[in-house]
Amino acid sequence: MGIVANPIGFDDEKALRTPNRVLQRNTGSTRNSPKVQSDVMDSSLLDMESDAVFRVRGVTKIYPMGEVSVHALRGVDLDLYAGEFVVILGASGSGKSTLLNILGGLDVPTAGSVYFRDHDLTRADEDERTYYRRDHVGFVFQFYNLIAGLTAYENVALVADIAKAPLPPIEALRLVGLEERKDHYPSQLSGGEQQRIAIARAIGKRPDVLLCDEPTGALDVKTGVIVLDAIANVNRQLGTLTVVITHNASIAQMADRVISMKDGRISAIERNSNQIPASQLVW
Amino acid sequence: MQYLDRMLWYDLKRLWRQEIAIAILVACGTAIFIMATSSTLSVETSQKKYYADYRFADLFAGLTRAPMSLKDRIEEIPGVLQAQCRIEHPALIDMPSMVEPVSCRLVSVDRDAETALNGICLRSGRLPEPEQDKEVIANELFAAAHGLRPGDSIDVTMDGRKDTLRIVGIGMSPEYVYAVQPGLLLSDNRRFGILWMPRKAMEGAFNMEGAFNSVAIRMESFASEKQILFELDRLLKPFGSWGAYTRSDQSSHRRLSDEMHQMRAMAYVPPTIFLAVSSFLVNLVLTRLVHQQKDQIAALRAFGFTKWELAIHYSKLMLVPVLIGCLIGAIVGIRTSWWMVDIYAIFFRFPAMAYRVAYSEGVFAVSLSLLAAVLGGANAIRTVIKLQPAEAMRPDTPQVYGKLLIDRLGLGWSLSTMTRMILRRLTGAPGTTILSVLGIAMGVAVLVLGSFMRDTIEFVLEVQFGRSQRQDVMLTFNDTLSADACHDVLHLPGVHRVEPFRSVAAKVRNGTAEHRLSLMGLEPEPYLYRVLDADHRPVSFPSNGGVTITKKLAEILRVRRGEFIDIEILDGKGITVRAVVSHVFMNYTDPACYMNRGDLHRLLKEGEQLSGAFVSVAPGAMDELYQAVKEVPKIAGVLDIRAAEKNFRELVTEHTKIMRLMNSIFGALIAIGVIYNAALIALAESGRDLATLRVIGFSHREVSFILLGELAALTLLAIPVGLPIGILFSYFATLALDTETHRFPLVIHRSTFAYAATIILIASSTSAWVVSRMLRRMELVSVLKVKVS
């Protein structure tokens, strides 16, 4: 599936930024060598830090589980940039979901700092984090989490109630190719369709960042590919920083950058110069 | 079974909130039932023992005067075991501590006063010496109200002569368990007392040597009451008897029976409501649980548990809170029944109060609660029994929601998505929504039921004392007085308006239906003592205008306006007349019959003979009037209508306040039980949706709106449903409280509706607040990790 420059024709500031996204990414890639260990941060990169949407420094997360404590994250440093398509790869228990929850403002680290632009998420209280999620973050979950009592359209329209400058729900549905299914309830949709509705809901508020937690985890290959394609499409067309976490290494081939995690640490960050579209993925 | 028992324990712990709600409702129902039945049993046991130990008579008759020689002839009537011929007379006591004269009833006693019929139970002191003419026994409550002790003296005006009598004993009699001044609804122990005096002294004081004017009779067991009454009436008629009557017409006994009748009504109505609501909660909780655990039930069936083992397991889950509720209810019920009995003991006097527990009714209450639980749980249990393991493991057919009415009307644009979520939940399971609304409505209804008495009593007081009886004092004369003689009385100080009346004992009859009462002759256009028609307009009594009767009397006699009744004057002259019923009016006390005073004089073939007068007194002149009345020998009774009103208010207001408080608590508990359960279920069923909304950026307050909006909708729907149910309950209550001596109209002010609605809103908000806190504490992330089944 090719890039459609401006299929919807919306004309606000974010849409106009779309072409620049490529530029940003390019400048990013010239500054970052393909294999920069994220824990190495020299001062020459400081000016670039200002472009980062997320700046994660020394983040650890410890869950007390009775007498023992589980170290979910053991010192993570990471920068994420606007418009990037990032895949975080790792086995179960590697800490990728914890990292995603911290980025999404659902959880706070035990130590370290997380900046969203110039906001310190680690210092935000419950309400501030709610407003952070509301204004900036779109979530896609493994189990879709659609509201059973609302139609596809209503599920998407839900975020329009709270967003500052929402996409018209029908446009969001069109982006995921499901505008004809708008009057169906989740129970009348297939798993893949439900996940695409969930994506439409996530992007309905035009988030700055789209966080996807195992979006294809509950789907077969064929439908998984359609869902990934929808995510990639959103990333391309809206220029939304997209973070997908998965244990499925094949998906990494779609990404601009691939971050590998192991035992609560980032084991590698790779720049993928040879992206392939979702339709060519095999797993 | 060990595994199932562990599962039972786990589920009981998990569902503790719902279990408590059910247990509380069952406890309330059981407690009220056991309280009402046990206190009734206690009072009735005390009453029965008292009546038996002190030989309370079976039949009574009052007459003008008959020679003592008639006693033998009375005892010769077949079926009569024993007759007691007495002298009874009203008198006035001048208590130094009170400005107004105190009314009392003097009753003659013989040497065998303790062992005779209507025996006197001495509380302190001794019986009067038969030859002593200045010794009396005072009834206990009257003595207590004035701090009188044996040895104290009181000034009594008897038949116009003032005398100082010495109290030698304090006692009580089964005839005066409830001592109330004739013409009044409630007892006032400061203004009315009973004095027992030796026969000889009374013969002297009232010019009744060798005569009697009252007879009490004890029947042989299995004797025909009707036959004896007939013979007795025939025998006593020439002596001015105003008709023999049974215990059921005896004032004290009737009041006690009415009270027990009302208590019994209370034993059934509120507990039924509580059990119905608890049954609904059982239904709600168990149905949901079985639905949730369908997989588990299927797995257990697959492992080899029989369907009956599983059915018993789920039944136990509901029987545990019901049994706990019954236990708490029984303890609270028994304890409060003692308290009720103590309250009864303030008004109804028995030598000893027996504290009884109504065991058989208790067992009945427990069985009924269990039955309610079984009925409530039946549907869920049937699901367990019918469940096919293979089928149960398949996921549910997803629910497809219909279009909202508002969308069909094309008004869908006006709804926010969150409002839509609320509406879909409410319309998605209409059965549950309807039952929840009905449950909360029951709470509203109980509140209305518990509060309407205040409005009703206020209305009755307003009609009775404000618009109908506008006199300050009612004076009754010792004997009838001629218009001239009563002239003096009417020129007492402070009196500025006087309305004389004539009253005479009569029997009114229509076919076989009859009633004894005091027929009253009033002025053609009464100003002070008025009878009001349905529109609260005063009824006039023109000459030859027929009779005006109360609605209750019309019911008893089965007559309507325009029909005729027979009136037999019970003064021994055998006058009988047929009169047309020209008006039927509503009153709230004893049945009554009125006519033109002149007509009554003509009927009695007499001149202007007056029985008493209604008097209005200049403000501030009351004390002066009382002082004067004490010196007037012709006055036998003084009824201070304002004091009666005040006494009534004090007694009843206190009582209705307690009832209102209790009912408010009960109503709130019902509402909280239902709303809290609905909230917990909503939280469990849509917790995942709510967490999702929180994650995608909805604030706690916005998410709470969905949960609380549902509860608010249920509550707001329930209020208009509950108010009419409350009116209906209150109407039934007025029917249950409708006795011959008093009845209550259905009057409910808007403020009562507002009160009920307010309490329900408070109860609803409290439950919502608790659940909203639970929502706040909900772990957001973990909810998202669970796959929906």
Interface residues (C-beta under 8 A of the other chain):
Chain A: N101 G104 L106 D107 E126 D127 T130 Y131 R133 R134 D135 V137 G138 F139 F141 Q142 F143 N145 L146 I147 A148 G149 L150 E154 A157 L158 V159 A160 D161 I162 Y185 S187 Q188 R201 A202 K205 D213 A218
Chain B: P398 Q399 V400 Y401 S416 T417 M418 R420 M421 R424 R425 G428 S686 R688 D689 T692 L693 R694 V695 I696 G697 F698 S699 H700 E702 L780 V781 L784 K785 V786 K787 V788
